[in-house]
Amino acid sequence: MRYFAITLVAILVILALCLGRPDFREETRIRNHADPIAGQMLTALSEGNYPEFSEHFDEHLRAQLSAADFQSFSEFVKQSYGLYLSSHYYSTVIYPDITLVKYIAQFSGVSGGLDITIEFSNTEGAGSVHGFSVVQAGWLTR
């Protein structure tokens, strides 16, 4: 019975690690869509350019983040972290209704960078960005 319990726990851990992870072809397709959008959004955030930042927003996010709110957020990021320098891909997680693509972004004012998550309502075509979050580095990289 003890070995059964250990085996069951091991299977559950393996399933938890694999759940939501796309296969290589699917991840490549998603990244071909997401990576240019992430670069555009991060550059626009650093430049305070709302039209570029919001170009790929779906209706939900466009209604949630006004140009004035964006300008405040952009100024906060520039004052707190500096200008955007570069980013690298971290992971993709697929849920039934959304896909999360995570990046580590380097900014001029911080050594560790920022954890960026872009939520996609679909991974093709226009109007695909459903959410965007920034967390000080460490959360993804622990």
Secondary structure, DSSP 4 states (H G I P E B T S, - for coil): -HHHHHHHHHHHHHHHHHTTPPPHHHHHHHHHHHHHHHHHHHHHHHHT-HHHHTTTB-HHHHHHS-HHHHHHHHHHHHHHH--EEEEEEEEEEE-SS-EEEEEEEEETT-SS-EEEEEEES-SSSSS-EEEEEEEETTTTT-
